[in-house]
């Protein structure tokens, strides 16, 4: 988990060397907040949610919506603050699509190891992946993809 955040911070420092750590936190607070909420919900003891009403597959729906939200906010933040001239399409895909998918997989791997009685489920990770793809698709419909970057440069 710490490595994921360290990777994100390293990426932004590499592509925006004039930014200080505090500026990064202030500029990308939305993405960081959603990632922290996901981590809290993923690692909190299951008893934390005993009083929350539930229905069949609510866990999968929550995974889908959280990762769709994370992807949308990452794309928004990346578009808003990344230096377009230093940003490749691959960096955009890496940060905005691959990172949420990796985060979901890492959470599923870490849950049974460090946060028992939490368990890893392939269907949870599949929901994370589908959520990331849903978020990507939603933002693509809003024209917030790498292609829209090049139109902004003209």
Residue frames relative to the residue before (quaternion, step in Angstrom):
aa qw qx qy qz dx dy dz
X 1.0000 0.0000 0.0000 0.0000 0.00 0.00 0.00
X 0.6667 0.4809 -0.2892 0.4906 3.52 0.85 -1.01
X 0.6387 0.5343 -0.3248 0.4485 3.57 1.06 -0.76
X 0.6106 0.5425 -0.3494 0.4591 3.58 1.08 -0.70
X 0.6926 0.4561 -0.2817 0.4827 3.59 0.84 -0.96
X 0.6165 0.5312 -0.3489 0.4647 3.59 1.03 -0.70
X 0.6400 0.5270 -0.3156 0.4615 3.57 1.04 -0.78
X 0.6427 0.5148 -0.3187 0.4695 3.56 0.98 -0.84
X 0.6694 0.4933 -0.2966 0.4697 3.56 0.85 -0.99
X 0.6449 0.5230 -0.3190 0.4570 3.60 0.93 -0.89
X 0.6380 0.5308 -0.3294 0.4502 3.57 0.94 -0.87
X 0.7092 0.4591 -0.2798 0.4561 3.57 0.77 -1.01
X 0.6290 0.5118 -0.3446 0.4730 3.60 1.03 -0.64
X 0.6382 0.5352 -0.3280 0.4458 3.58 1.00 -0.82
X 0.7659 0.3609 -0.2008 0.4929 3.58 0.86 -0.91
X 0.7593 0.2130 -0.1531 0.5955 3.56 1.27 -0.19
X 0.0572 -0.8702 0.4883 0.0322 3.59 0.62 1.12
X 0.6369 0.5396 -0.3431 0.4306 3.60 1.12 -0.43
X 0.5952 0.5689 -0.3654 0.4344 3.60 1.25 -0.21
X 0.3332 -0.7127 0.5824 0.2046 3.53 -1.08 0.74
X 0.7080 -0.4751 0.3234 0.4105 3.54 -1.29 0.42
X 0.6624 0.5103 -0.3082 0.4536 3.60 0.90 -0.89
X 0.6335 0.5228 -0.3332 0.4630 3.57 1.01 -0.77
X 0.6204 0.5356 -0.3383 0.4623 3.56 1.04 -0.75
X 0.6618 0.5045 -0.3070 0.4619 3.56 0.89 -0.94
X 0.6872 0.4830 -0.2844 0.4622 3.57 0.94 -0.85
X 0.6895 0.4777 -0.2883 0.4618 3.57 0.94 -0.79
X 0.7919 0.2958 -0.1390 0.5158 3.57 0.92 -0.89
X 0.2316 0.8207 -0.5001 0.1510 3.58 1.15 0.51
X 0.6110 0.5592 -0.3670 0.4234 3.61 1.04 -0.63
X 0.6827 0.4777 -0.2825 0.4752 3.58 0.85 -0.98
X 0.6571 0.5096 -0.3077 0.4625 3.57 0.94 -0.88
X 0.6509 0.5204 -0.3182 0.4520 3.59 0.94 -0.85
X 0.6681 0.4836 -0.3114 0.4720 3.59 0.87 -0.87
X 0.6362 0.5158 -0.3344 0.4661 3.61 0.97 -0.78
X 0.6662 0.4944 -0.3059 0.4670 3.60 0.95 -0.81
X 0.6179 0.5226 -0.3423 0.4774 3.60 1.04 -0.70
X 0.6393 0.5172 -0.3231 0.4683 3.58 0.96 -0.86
X 0.6700 0.4941 -0.3042 0.4631 3.58 0.90 -0.90
X 0.6376 0.5139 -0.3359 0.4653 3.60 0.95 -0.78
X 0.6949 0.4736 -0.2845 0.4603 3.58 0.79 -0.99
X 0.6677 0.5131 -0.2971 0.4501 3.58 1.08 -0.69
X 0.7899 0.3350 -0.1610 0.4878 3.58 1.01 -0.75
X 0.4791 0.6575 -0.4522 0.3657 3.61 1.22 -0.09
X 0.5767 -0.5799 0.4306 0.3817 3.60 -1.08 0.62
X 0.5798 -0.6138 0.3999 0.3564 3.61 -0.96 0.78
X 0.5979 0.5822 -0.3663 0.4116 3.61 1.10 -0.57
X 0.5052 0.6549 -0.4106 0.3838 3.59 1.24 -0.36
X 0.7750 0.3619 -0.1583 0.4932 3.55 1.07 -0.78
X 0.2963 0.7942 -0.4880 0.2081 3.61 1.22 0.35
X 0.7326 0.4341 -0.2390 0.4666 3.59 0.98 -0.79
X 0.5326 0.6129 -0.4138 0.4117 3.59 1.27 -0.05
X 0.4602 -0.6760 0.4871 0.3065 3.61 -0.79 0.94
X 0.1133 -0.8122 0.5703 0.0470 3.56 -0.99 0.76
X 0.1060 -0.7461 0.6532 0.0744 3.51 -1.38 0.32
X 0.7009 -0.4525 0.3192 0.4495 3.57 -1.24 0.21
X 0.8658 0.0832 -0.1063 0.4819 3.53 -0.99 0.98
X 0.3001 0.7618 -0.5291 0.2226 3.62 1.10 0.44
X 0.5879 0.5796 -0.3620 0.4329 3.57 1.11 -0.67
X 0.6775 0.4836 -0.2948 0.4694 3.59 0.90 -0.88
X 0.6367 0.5217 -0.3253 0.4654 3.58 1.03 -0.77
X 0.6354 0.5198 -0.3226 0.4713 3.58 1.00 -0.81
X 0.6309 0.5181 -0.3304 0.4737 3.61 0.95 -0.86
X 0.6620 0.5210 -0.3042 0.4448 3.58 0.83 -1.00
X 0.7171 0.4579 -0.2599 0.4567 3.58 0.80 -0.99
X 0.6498 0.5187 -0.3281 0.4484 3.59 0.96 -0.79
X 0.7181 0.4339 -0.2661 0.4747 3.59 0.86 -0.89
X 0.5728 0.5341 -0.3839 0.4891 3.60 1.18 -0.44
X 0.6589 0.5101 -0.3017 0.4632 3.57 0.96 -0.87
X 0.6444 0.5194 -0.3204 0.4607 3.56 0.95 -0.87
X 0.6665 0.4997 -0.3056 0.4612 3.58 0.89 -0.90
X 0.6436 0.5217 -0.3216 0.4584 3.60 0.94 -0.85
X 0.6992 0.4619 -0.2794 0.4687 3.57 0.83 -0.94
X 0.6107 0.5307 -0.3546 0.4687 3.62 1.02 -0.68
X 0.6653 0.4946 -0.3082 0.4666 3.59 0.90 -0.88
X 0.6441 0.5170 -0.3184 0.4653 3.57 0.98 -0.82
X 0.6810 0.4842 -0.2881 0.4676 3.57 0.86 -0.99
X 0.6469 0.5225 -0.3239 0.4512 3.57 0.91 -0.91
X 0.6728 0.4934 -0.2938 0.4665 3.56 0.90 -0.90
X 0.6933 0.5067 -0.2750 0.4324 3.55 0.97 -0.89
X 0.8413 0.2593 -0.0836 0.4668 3.59 0.84 -0.95
X 0.5881 0.5840 -0.3997 0.3916 3.62 1.05 -0.50
X 0.4709 -0.6410 0.5194 0.3125 3.53 -1.10 0.70
X 0.4034 -0.7632 0.4552 0.2184 3.52 -0.35 1.29
X 0.6595 0.5268 -0.3293 0.4233 3.61 0.89 -0.79
X 0.7267 0.4047 -0.2415 0.4998 3.61 1.12 -0.55
X 0.6356 0.5663 -0.3044 0.4274 3.55 1.27 -0.07
X 0.2177 -0.7644 0.5931 0.1282 3.52 -0.85 0.98
X 0.6423 -0.5010 0.4009 0.4192 3.53 -1.28 0.24
X 0.6310 0.5397 -0.3400 0.4414 3.58 1.06 -0.70
X 0.6291 0.5167 -0.3377 0.4723 3.59 1.01 -0.71
X 0.6265 0.5365 -0.3260 0.4618 3.56 1.03 -0.81
X 0.6718 0.4796 -0.2874 0.4858 3.59 0.90 -0.95
X 0.6419 0.5392 -0.3248 0.4379 3.58 0.93 -0.86
X 0.7338 0.4242 -0.2419 0.4722 3.58 0.74 -1.03
X 0.7890 0.3922 -0.1853 0.4351 3.57 0.78 -1.00
X 0.7806 0.2857 -0.1763 0.5272 3.63 1.11 -0.43
X 0.7153 0.4424 -0.2656 0.4713 3.58 0.76 -1.00
X 0.6273 0.5584 -0.3427 0.4211 3.61 0.95 -0.80
X 0.6812 0.4557 -0.3241 0.4725 3.67 0.78 -0.80
X 0.6321 0.5191 -0.3374 0.4661 3.59 1.02 -0.73
X 0.6493 0.5046 -0.3053 0.4802 3.59 0.98 -0.85
X 0.6362 0.5315 -0.3257 0.4546 3.58 0.96 -0.86
X 0.6555 0.5141 -0.3082 0.4594 3.58 0.93 -0.87
X 0.6678 0.4900 -0.2956 0.4760 3.58 0.97 -0.83
X 0.6503 0.5152 -0.3146 0.4612 3.58 0.97 -0.84
X 0.6275 0.5285 -0.3343 0.4638 3.58 1.01 -0.78
X 0.6742 0.4966 -0.3019 0.4558 3.59 0.88 -0.91
X 0.6468 0.5041 -0.3209 0.4738 3.60 1.05 -0.68
X 0.7225 0.4672 -0.2497 0.4442 3.59 0.91 -0.93
X 0.5428 0.6600 -0.4017 0.3293 3.60 1.06 -0.61
X 0.7608 0.3662 -0.2588 0.4692 3.67 0.57 -0.93
X 0.6301 0.5583 -0.3379 0.4209 3.59 1.14 -0.56
X 0.8385 0.1975 -0.0589 0.5044 3.58 0.75 -1.05
X 0.7856 0.3229 -0.1484 0.5065 3.59 1.15 -0.44
X 0.0893 0.7992 -0.5819 0.1213 3.57 0.87 0.97
X 0.5815 -0.1013 -0.8059 -0.0462 1.67 -2.12 1.30
X 0.3113 0.7352 -0.5386 0.2693 3.60 1.13 0.47
X 0.1620 -0.7878 0.5888 0.0796 3.55 -1.09 0.71
X 0.4688 -0.6480 0.5210 0.2980 3.53 -1.26 0.45
X 0.0270 -0.7877 0.6154 0.0026 3.55 -1.03 0.80
X 0.4806 -0.6692 0.4916 0.2820 3.55 -0.89 0.97
X 0.6500 0.5293 -0.3258 0.4372 3.58 1.01 -0.77
X 0.5876 0.5444 -0.3737 0.4677 3.59 1.13 -0.50
X 0.6788 0.4757 -0.2978 0.4735 3.57 0.90 -0.91
X 0.6114 0.5339 -0.3489 0.4684 3.58 1.05 -0.69
X 0.6364 0.5121 -0.3194 0.4804 3.59 1.03 -0.77
X 0.6166 0.5359 -0.3356 0.4690 3.60 1.07 -0.74
X 0.6651 0.5039 -0.2937 0.4664 3.57 0.91 -0.96
X 0.6689 0.4893 -0.3001 0.4723 3.56 0.89 -0.92
X 0.6255 0.5338 -0.3294 0.4640 3.58 1.08 -0.71
X 0.6470 0.5069 -0.3173 0.4730 3.58 0.94 -0.85
X 0.6662 0.4878 -0.2998 0.4779 3.59 0.96 -0.84
X 0.6214 0.5318 -0.3307 0.4708 3.59 1.07 -0.73
X 0.6563 0.5022 -0.3031 0.4746 3.59 0.96 -0.87
X 0.6291 0.5271 -0.3211 0.4724 3.57 1.01 -0.87
X 0.6789 0.4958 -0.2886 0.4582 3.58 0.89 -0.95
X 0.6414 0.5231 -0.3236 0.4586 3.58 0.98 -0.83
X 0.6913 0.4578 -0.2843 0.4813 3.57 0.90 -0.87
X 0.5952 0.5495 -0.3672 0.4571 3.60 1.11 -0.58
X 0.6335 0.5204 -0.3282 0.4691 3.56 1.07 -0.72
X 0.6929 0.4384 -0.2652 0.5073 3.56 1.18 -0.57
X 0.4788 -0.7112 0.3943 0.3308 3.56 1.35 0.22
X 0.4718 0.6559 -0.4614 0.3665 3.60 0.95 0.83
X 0.3774 0.7147 -0.4861 0.3323 3.55 0.93 0.98
X 0.7162 -0.4355 0.2932 0.4598 3.62 -1.20 0.15
X 0.5863 0.5806 -0.3777 0.4201 3.60 1.06 -0.63
X 0.6555 0.5065 -0.3226 0.4579 3.60 1.01 -0.73
X 0.5356 0.6052 -0.4079 0.4249 3.59 1.20 -0.35
X 0.6942 0.4866 -0.2930 0.4420 3.55 0.82 -1.01
X 0.6349 0.5186 -0.3429 0.4587 3.59 1.07 -0.59
X 0.6182 0.5421 -0.3421 0.4549 3.59 1.16 -0.53
X 0.6336 0.5545 -0.3363 0.4219 3.59 1.10 -0.61
X 0.6343 0.5568 -0.3351 0.4188 3.61 1.13 -0.52
